[in-house]
Amino acid sequence: MMASARESDRRDPLKDHRTRFTVPDGVIYLDGNSLGVLPAGLGHRMSEVIEHQWGERLVRGWNDAGWIDLPSRVAGKIASLVGTSANCVAVGDSTSINVFKVLSAALSLRPSRRVILSDRNNFPTDLYVADGLTRLLGQGYELKLATAETMIDTLDESVAAVLLTEVDYRTGERYDMAAMTRHIHEKGAMAIWDLCHSAGAFPVHLDAAGADFAVGCGYKYLNGGPGAPAFLYVAERHLTSVTPALSGWMGHNAPFAFTTDYTPAEGIDRMEVGTPPILSLSALNIALDAFEGVDMTLVRQKSQELCDRFIFEVERRCPELELVTPRERAMRGSQVSFRHPEGYAIMQALIANGVIGDFRAPDILRFGMTPLYLRHTDILAAAETLERVMHERLWDREEYRSRAKVT
C-alpha cells in the first residue's frame, strides 16, 4: 500500500537536496525534463565569473581563471553521472551538433556500410541531422526508421550505426540500453545513445552497457540553464581511431601553434571544435555541483515513487486522460505522459493554475519527475489541480487554445 504523501516526504532521504535549488513560490514545477530549475546561488556565483573573471581579468581569464580547461572540468562532473571516465566525455556545442559529430564518426568506423537506423519516434532533431548527413555524404547513404518493437528485426549487416534516444521524449518509454547495444553489436553496427532525458534523471552506465557513442544536453535534468552546452561520449576503445568530421582548432593537437595543417588531438579532445562558451559553461559547471554526494540509485527510486503516485492519483481523478507512459518501472524514464484531444488547452489551464508541465504534439501532456527538488506532496497537489481543471472544464477557453511559439 502506498504511504501518504506527507509520510513519504518525511522519510525521503533526498528531502534536504531541495535547498540546492530555487523553486518559485506558488509553483509546482513538473517540467524539469524540458528545462531544469535554477540552482541555488548560481546567480551570485555567475556574477563573480562575469564581473571579476571577465570584467577584471579580461583575456587573462583564459589562463588566470582556467577557462581553457573548463570543458574538461565539466566533462569530469558529467562523466560520473553517465557511467564513464572524464577522458571519454567532451562538453560543448549543442546536442544537434554533437549528434552530427558522433554519427559521422561512427560511420567512419564502418566505411563499407551505408545505413543509419533510428526509431521513427526519435526526437526530431536527431532524425533531421541523420537525414541531412546522409544527403551530405551521398554515395548511397540512407536513413531507415523502425519502431521500438521492430528495431531488432530491422537490424541487418547493412546498418552502420543505430541512433536511439534512451527515453522517448513523448511517452517516457525507456530502451534497455545494455540489451539493445548487444543486439546492435551482434550485427556489427555502432550503438549511439541520446541521453537528453537520461543524464541526471537516473543512473546511466555507458561503459558497462558497451555503448560506442552518446550525446546529451545540459539544460534538462542537469539544470545548466536555457541552451546550456551539450556533451558527447566516445568509448575509450574508439578514441585513437575515430575521425572527427568537424576539424576545428580546439580539436587540434596544438591549437596555439596555429599551423595550417590539421592534426587531431589525442583522445577525446579531438572531438572539440570551436572556442568554449565560457559563460554558459560556467553556469553548467556550477549547476552540476548540485549532484555532489548524490546517490543516483536513490534518485531513481524516488523518481519511480513519484511517477507511481502521479499515475495513481491522475487515473482515479481524471479517467478521461489516457496514460501513455509504461506502468512498469524498468520500462520508463523519469516522466509521466497522458493523452487527450485537448491536451494543449488543458496544459495551458494547468500552468495558469500553478502547475507547470508541457505539451508535445499532437496530444501529449508531459510531466517530468525531478527527485532532487520535487516532493510527494507536490505530486499530490498537482493531481488535485489537474482534477479541478478537468472537472470544471477550466481548459475550455479560447485563450488556452491559442498556441504560443514554444509549446
N, C-alpha and C positions, 0 to 999 in steps of 0.2 A: 504494500500500500504506500502511495506517495505521501511523504511528510508534508506538513503545511509549509507555505512559502516562508513564513517567519521563522519556523523551526529550521528549515533548510538554510536560511541566511545565517542563523545563529551558529550553525555547525560548519559553515563554509570555510575551508582552510585558506581560501583566496580572498576573503572578505576585506582584509586590510589593503589589498592592492588597488582598490578603487581610489584611494587617496593619491595614487600616482597619476591620476588623470583629472582633467577639468570637464566635468559633465554639467551643462547648464541646468539651473533650477527650473522645475516645471516641465522638463522634457524627459521622456523615456526614449532612449536612442537605440533603435534596432536596425541601424544602417551602417554599422562598422565594417560590414563586408563590402561597402562601397567607398566610404571614407571614414577612417578612424577618428576618434575624438582627439582633442588637443591634450598632449601630456602635460601634467602639472609642471610649472616652472620653465617651460620651453621658451616662452616669450622673453623672460628675463635673461635666460642664457643666450638666446639668439641676439639680444641687444649687445651683449659682450662681443659676439662674433662680428656684428656689423660696426659697432662704434669703436671698439678697440682694435680687433684684428684687422679689419678692413680700413676703418676710419683713421686710425693712428699709424698702423704698421704699413698700410698701403701694399705695394707689390712685395715688400719684405715678408708679408704673411705667408707666402709660399714656403719659405724656409723657417721663419721665426715661429709661426703658428702651426707648422706641419701640414699645410694644406695639401702639399703634393702627395702625402701618404694617407690622406683622409679616406680615399676609396678603399684602401686595403684595411684600414681600421674598421670601417663599416662592414666590409666583407667578413671580417672575423666574427662580428656580432651576429650577422645573418647566418653564417655557416653553422653556428651552434644550434640554430633553430631548424635547420633543414637536414641535419644528419651528415655533415661532411666537415672538411677542414678548410681553413681560410685560403689555402693555396689553390682551391678549386672554385672559388667564387670571385666574380668581378662585379663591381657596382658602378652604375652609370647608365645614361641614356634612358629611353622609355622601354616598356615591355615590348612594344611593336618592333622597335629597332633591334632589341635583343632576340626576338623570335627570328628576325631575318639573319642575324649573326649566327645563332646556333644551328638554324636549319640549313643554311648554306654550308656551314662547317660539317654538319652531318652528311650532307650529300657528297662533299669532297672525299669522305671516307668510304663511300660506296659508289665509286665512279661508273660502274657498269650497270647500275640500276637507275630507273627513271621515274619512279612513282613515289609521291608523298601521300601517305594515308592519314586521314584525320576523321574525327567524329563530326557528322553533319550538324550536330547541336553544339559544336565548339563555339567559344566566344568569337564573334565575327572578325575581330582584328587578326586573330591567328589564321583564319581562313583567307582573309584578304591578302595578308603578307605571303602566305604559302602560294596562293594563286599568282600573285604578282611575281614571285620568284620564278615560278615555272615559265611564265611568259618572258621574263628577262633572259632565262637560260636557253629557251627554245630546245632544239635537239631532241624533241620527243618527251621532255619532262611534262608530267601532269599531276594534278591533284585529284585523288579519289576520296570519296566520302562514304562512310558506313555509319551504323548506329552502334551503341554500346552492345547490343545483342548480336549484331552481325560482324563486329570488328574482327574477331578471331578467324571466322570463316573467310573473311575478305583478305586476310594476310596471305601473301604468297611470295615467291622468290623475286618478283619484280619490284617489290617495295624496298626503297632505300631507307626511308625514315617514317616513323609514326609519330605524329604530333597530337598529343592529348592533354586536356586540362583535367587535373586530378579530381576536381569537384565542379560539377556542372553549375554554371553561374546562375541558371534559372531555377532549377529544381533542387539543387543541393546534393544530387546523387553523386556518389564517390566511386571512382575506379579503385580496384585493388592494384596499387602500383607495382608491387613485387610480382604478383601473378601475371599481370599484363606484360610487364617487362620481360618475363621469362618467355612468354609466347612470342613476343617480338623478336627476341634473340634467337629463338629456335628457327625462325625463318631468315635469320641473317641480317635483319634490319636494325636500325638505330632507334632507341627509345628517347623521345623528347617530351618532357613534362612541363606543363604550365602550372605554377604553384600560386597563382594570384589569389585563390580562395583557400589556400592551404597554409602558407607560411605565416606563423604567428597564431593560427587558429587551433592547431593540434600538432602533435609530433610528426615530423616528416623525416624519412630515413633514406635519403637519396643513395648514399653509398651502399647501404645494406640491400636496397632494392635492385641494385645493379643498373640504375639509370645511366644513360650516356650523356644527356644534356638536360638542362632545365632553365626556366625563366621564372621571374616573379616580380611583383610590384611592391613599392614601399609605402603606399598610401592607404591600404585597406587595414588588415589586421595588424600591420606593423606601425600604423599611426604616424607616418612620416610627413603628413600634410598633403594638401592638394597637389597632384602632379609630382609627388616625390620620386626620386630616382628609382629605377628598377634594378634588378640584379640578374645575373646569369650564372649557370653552373656548367662546368666541363669535368667529366670524370677524370681522375688522375691519369688513368691509362691512356687517355687521348691527348694529354697536354703537349706532348712532344711532336705529335703528328698532325694536329688539327691546323688547318689553314684558314686564317681569317679573310673573309671577303671584303670587309671594310678595314683597310690598312691605314689607319690614322696615326698621327705622330705619337700619341700616348701609348700605342701598341708597338712602337719601335723599341729595339733593344737599347738604344741610346738616343732618346728623344732630343736631348740638348746638344748632341753632336751636329745636328742639322745637316746630315748627309742627304744627298739626292736619292740614294737607293734605299729601298725599304728592306729591313731585316727584322723579322718578328722577334719580340721579346721572348725571354724564356718563360715557360709556364703560362699561368692564367693571364698575366699582364698583356699578352699578345691579343687578347680579346677586347682590350680597351681601344677607344677611338680618339675622341677629342678631349679638350680641356675639361676637367671635372667641374660640375656646377657647385661651387663651394657653399653657397648659402643653403640651397636645398639639401645638399649632402650633410651639412652641419645639423640641420633640423632632424633629418632621419637618424643621424648618429646619436643625438640627444634622446630622441623618441625611443630608440632601441634599449636605452638604459632601463626602461620600464619592465623589461624582461629579465633583468638581473636577478639571479637566485630563484627564478620561477621554475617549478616542476611542470613541464608541459604535459605530463600524464594527468596531473590534477586539472589542468586547463581542459584537456579532452573530456575528463569525467564530468566536470561541471557543465561544459558545453552540451553534452548529451542530456544531462538532467534538465537544463533549461529548455532544450528542444522538446523533450518528452512532456514537460509541463505545459509548454505553449500549445503543442498539438492536442493534448488532453483538454485543456481549457477552451480552445477555439472550437474544436469539434463539438463539444457539448453545448456551447453557447451559440455557435453560428453554423448550423448544419448546411446552410446554403453555400458555404465555401468548400471547395474540393481540395483536399490535401494532394500535393504532387511530390512532396519530399518522401523518400523511403522511411518507413517506420523503423526498420532495423538499424540499430545504431552504427554497425560496421559499414553500412552502405550509404551513409550520408556524411556530409561535412559539418559545418557549424552554422547552418541556416535552416529555416523552415519556410516553405513556399506554399501558398494556396492559390487556387484559380477561381476567377469569377468574371463573367462577361463585362461587368462594370468595374473591373479591377483598378483602373486609373482613377476614377472618381472616388472610389472607396479609399484609396490610399491618400488622396488629397484631403478628404474629410478627416481621416485619421491623423494626418500631420497637423491639420488645423486644430485638432483636439489634443495635441501634445505628445503623440506617439509617432516617431519618425521611422518609417521603413522606406521601401522604394518599390517601383513598378517596372516590370520588364514585359515588353510586348510579346504576344498580343494581349495576355490576360492574367499575368502573374503578379501577385502581391508577395513581396520578398522581405523576409525578416532575418537579420543577421544576429547571431548569438556571440557576444564578445565577453567571455567569462571574467576577464580581469576588471571590468568596471560595471558589469550588469549584475543585478540581484534577482533572486527568485520573486521577490515582491514586485519588482519592475515588470516581470513577465506576467504575473497575475493581473496587475493593473492594466497592462497593455491589452490583455484578452478582454477584460471588462470594458475597456474603451471601445474596442472593436465590436463587441456585442452591442453597445449602445449605438454606434454608427450604423450597424446593420438593422437593428430592430426599429430604430427611429427614422431610418432612411435619411440620415444626415448627409449621405453622399449624393442624394438626388437633387443637386443644384447645378445650374448651368456653369457657374464659375469653376466647379470641380471637374467639369468635362473639358475645359479649355486647356489644351496641353502646352506646357512650357517647353523650352528648347531642351532642357535636361529632365528626364523622367526618372 
